[in-house]
Amino acid sequence: MSLLTLNERVLKLGSSATLAMKARAKALTDRGISVMTLSAGEPDFDTPQVIKEAAKKALDKGISRYTGVRGSDDLIHAMRIKFERDQKVRYDASQVLSTVGAKSAISQAIDALIGAGDEVIVFSPYWVSYTELISLAGGTPVLVHASKEQGYVPTPEQLRAAITPRTKAIILNSPNNPSGAVFSEAALRGLMDVVKDSKIWVISDEIYEHLLFDNVKHVSPASFSDDAYSRTLVITGASKAYAMTGWRVGVVGGPKELVGAMVKLQEQRYTCIATVAQAACAYALLEPPEVKAEIEKMRQAYEMRRNKTLEIVASMPGVTCFKPQGAFYVLLDFSSITKDDQVLADRLLDEAHVALVAGSAFGVPGTVRMSLASSMETITEGLTRIRKWL
């Protein structure tokens, strides 16, 4: 028996439910089984050609060496323009940072802020990694559930009731993964009013900001006031809007103190992200007309897939779903049929050969998360298989 041991916090760390389902679906596919994969949070579109051409030009110019930790001069410039255009906030170079995907940004922000005994308020439904990353840092996630009846949007009263002297931060995620809920400006202002003049940080995960339906608009809480600006860290990236998941580029903007702490963490852990990815992202973030056209093409496709999903689900007895207004997910509610959503997801994969993710992983038991980031044919066939299985 080995006398060597691992860190207890790592031993307690859970696996990603989304990545686990992706791996199980791939295993069946590798055996020749036709699986309708509706579990992945990854666009099925290729990275737009104009973005790839920008990367190729950078390589031809010999851009292949380390940059500064925050990113290249071109990327820093593009990030600052992006935040002013989309979030309506101005950051100087000391307030922005590029990271190894938005997940790394969230992890570094939590590590920079949270220690033993600290609490972080997380609104459910929530992205699966929030709670695990908080626990890994030694903190305690405090869950506040926003029900389907309230549009999966938390109220100021719920937030106020969850705050304790140990509350160090809250995490906001709009458009939301997994519900697709978009927090209105009024809802966000109500939440920000609760933490005004406090010592509570706000981590605003805005990675799905460009993927909106029904003419809904995205707003960033960082833009509301000087107080909001001084406590809000905005995290976004290239993965979703530009179909650049594998390029691994997260984009961060916020208070100099917090971003500077994240820079110190990154320079010890990663130095910088790949320079070719930086070049591609710098081009994408400027959003020339060719990139804007590609974003809109993908957004329209997701909206059409959402509409088709709602149409088919309406014909499934006992199954309901919340109408998402952003991101590319739908929560299918099976709670009138079964309370054990993990068994449900397992059986749908093994028996109907449809890959979905159990809602309990996102704090919404009785549901499964379905991704719209698959072709219309895959979505239609997958939902048809579910209906037949039921």
N, C-alpha and C positions, 0 to 999 in steps of 0.2 A: 504494500500500500504506500502511495506517495505521501510524503510529509509536507508537500507543497500545497498551499491553499490560495484561493482567489479572494478578491475583495468581496465582502458580504453584500455590498450594494449591487455589484455586478451579478452576483449569484441570484439576487432577488429580481433582477431586471427581466421583464417580460419580453417575449418576441413580438415583432410587428405582425398583427393579424392580417394586414393587407398583403405583406410580402409572403406570409405563410400560405395564404390561399393562392397567390400567384404561383408559388412553387408546387403546390399540390395539383393545380390545374395543368402545369407544364408536365408533371410526371405522367398524368393520364394522356396528354397529347403525345408524349414521347412513346407511349405504348400503342399509338395508332387510334386512340379514341377521339372522336370529334367533340371538343368541349367549346361551349359558347362562353368565352371569358368576359365577364362583366364586372370584374373585381378591381381592375388596375386603375390607379389614378394617374394615367399617362396618356396624353393625346395619341390617337392612332395616326395622326397626320405626320408627314415628314417635316423636318425643319425646312422652312422656306428657302428656295434656291438662292435668293439674293443674300440671305444671311450666311449660307455656306460659302458663297463666292467671296464674301468679306473675310471669312476665315482663310480661304485659300490665298487671297492677296496678302494677308498678313504673314502667312508662312513663306510666300515667295519673297517677301521683304526681309526675311530672316528674323521675324519677331518670334523668338523661341527661348528667350532667357527670362530669368527671374524679374519680376516687377517689384515695386514696393508692396507692403502688406495690404494696403487698401485697394490696390489695383494700379493699372497703368494710368498715365495722365489722360489718355483718351477715355478710358472707362470712368474715371472719376468725374470728368467733364460731362459724360453722358448720364451718369447717375444723378448729378445735380440738376441737369435739365429735366430728366424724367420726373423727379420729385416735385419740381416747380410746376410742371405741366399737369401731372396727374393727382398729386396729393395737395397741391396748392400751398406748398411750404418751401422755404428757401433754406438750404443747408450749404455751409462752406465745405471745403475739402476735408476739414478735420471732423466733419459730422457724417461722413459716408464711408461705406466699407463693402467690398465684394467678398463673398464667402463661398464655401464649397456647397452650393445649393442653399435653399431657404432653410432646410432642416438643420444644417450646420449653424446658421445664423440664430435660430431659435435656441439651439443647444448652448451656444456661446453666450447668448444673452442671459439665459437661466444660470449658467455657471458663474457669470460675472455678478449676478444679483443675489443668488440664493445660497444659503448655508443651513446648517443644522438648526431646526426650530422655526425656520421661516415658512410662512404659508403663502401659497399662490392660488388665487381663485380662478377656476376653470369652469366655463359655462358648457354644459352638455346640451345638445350633442357637441362632441369635441373630436379633434384629430387625435388618432390613437397614440402618438408619441408625446403629446404634452405631459400627461401624467407620469409617464415613465422617466422622461428627462428631468422633471422636477424631483422625483424620488431619487434618481441617480445623483443629483446634486446635494442630497441630504435634506431637501425640503419636503413639505407636505402639501399635496394637491387638495384643495377644498372644492368639491363639486357643487355647482348650483344648476339645477335642472330647469331648462326652459321647455315647456311642453309643446306638443303639436298644436294644441288649442290656442296657444299664444304665439303661434308662428315660429316656434323655436328661437324666439328673441327674448332674452332676459329683461326683467324690469329693474328700475332703480331700487325698488323696495327689496327685491331679492338680493341684489348686490349689497345693499346697506346691511341687511340681516346677516350676511356671511362675513363681514369684515370684523376682524379681531385685532388686538394690539400686535399680533404676530404677522398680520397681512403685509407682505412685501411687494406683491405685484398682482395684476390681473392680466389674463390673456383674452384678447378679442380676436375673433376670426370671422370676417365678413368680406366677400361672400363666404359662406360657411361650408366646410367639409366636416360632416357628410350630408347635411340637410339641404344645402343649396339656398338656405335663407340669406337674405340680404338685409342687414340692419339699416333702417332708415336714418336720416340725419337726426330726426327728433329722438329716436331711440338711443343713438350714440351720444347725443348731447345729454340726455338724461343720465346715462351711466357715467359720463365724464364729470357731470356736476356732483355726483356722489363722492368722487375722489379728489375734487378740487381742494387745494390748500392742504392736502394730506402728504404723507411720506410714501405714498403708494405709486409704484411705477406701472405703466401700461405698455404691454407688448401687443402691438397691433399687426396681426398676420393678414396681409392683404394680397396674398399670392394669386388669388383668382379675380383680381380687380377688373380685368378686361372682359371677363366672361359673364355677361349680364344679359337678361332677357326682359321682354315686355317694356322696353324703354326705361328700365330702372337705372338710376345713376349711382355710381360709387362715390362715397365721401370718406375722407380720412379724418379720424378724431384729432390727429396732430394739428389740423388746420383751424380748430375752433377758437383758440385763445392762446395768450402767452403762457398761461398755466398748463394747458393741454400740450402745447409745443414742448415745454420744459420737462414733461414727464413721460412722453410717448415715444417709443421706439417703433419705427415702421419697418416691417420686413416684407419683402416681395422678391421677385426674381424672374428669370427668363423661362423657366420650365413650362408653365402652363400656357400663357398667352402666345408665346412664340414657338411652341412645340420643341423645346430644347432641353428635355429632361436629362438626357445623357451628357449634356455639356456641363452640368453642375455649376450653375451660377446663381447665387443668392445676392440680393441687393438690399442694403441696410442704410437707413438714415435716422438720425435722432440726436439726442443731447450729447454734446461733446464728451462729457464725463463717462457716460455708459459706452458709447462707441469706442472711445479710447481704451477702455478696459477690455473690450472685445478684440481690439487690435492686438493688445498684449497677449491675449490667449492665442490668437491666430498665429502670431509670429513664432510662438513656441511650438505650436501643433502642426501647422501646414505651410507657413511662410506666405504663400499666395496661391491663387487658383491658376490653372493652366493658362498660359498666355494666349494660346490660340482661341480658347473659349472666351477670354476677356475681349479679344478683338471682335469676335462674332457678336458678343453681347453689347459692346459699345455701339456697334452699328445698329443692332436691333432696337436698343433703348431710344435712339434718336427718332425712330419710327418715320423714316421717309415714306412717301406715298406707296411704294411697293410693299413695304412691311405692313402698313395700315390696311391695305387691301387683303393681305393674307390673314391678318387677325380677324377682320370682318367675315371673311369666307368661313373660317373655322367657327366663329361665334354663331353664325347663322346655321351651320350644320348642327351644332350642339342644341340650338333652340328647336330645330326641326325634329331631332331625335327625342328631345324632351316631350314635345307635343305628341309624337307617335307613342311614346311610352305611356303617357297619361291616358291616351285613347284605349290602348290594349288593357292596361291595368283596370280600367273602369268595367271591363267585361269579366273580371276575375271575382267570383263570389268569395266574400270574406277578406279580400285584400284591398287596402286603401293606400294612398300615398299623398304626401305633402307636395304641393306644386312648387318646385324650386324656381327661384328667380335669378340664380347665378351659379357659378362653378359648373361641374358636369357630373353631378350625382343625383340620384333619386333614392329616398328612403321608402322601401316597400314595407308596409305595416301588416304583419301576419298575426298580431297579438290576439285577434279573435279566434285564431285557429290553433296557435301554440305559443307558449311563453318561452320555450327553449329555442332561441334563435340560432345557437351554435349547432344543435342537432339538426335544425332545419337547413342551415347552410351546408352542413356535411352531407345530408341526404340529397339535397338538390344537386350537389356536385357528383356524388357517387351514383345516383339513380337517374337523374334527369340530365346530367352532364352539363350543368350550368354553374359557373363559378361566380359567387357573390360573397360578401363579407358580412359576418354576423354583426348585428347592430350593437350588441353588448360591448364590443370593443370600442365603440364610440359613445357609450353612455346612454344608448337608447335600446334597451332590451325589447324583444318582440318584433324587431325589424331586421331587415337586411339592407345593406347598401349596395346599390346597383350603379355602375359607372356608365355614363353616356359617351365615354371616350373609346367607343368601338363603332364599327360600321353600322349603318341602318339595318343591313341584312343580318348581322350578328345579333343586334338588339331584338329585332323582330323574331328571329328564330329562337333566341333564348327565352323570351317572354312566352312564345307559343309552347315551348317545352315545359315551362313552369305551369302554364294553364292546364296542359294535358296531365302533368304529374299530379296536380291538385285534384 
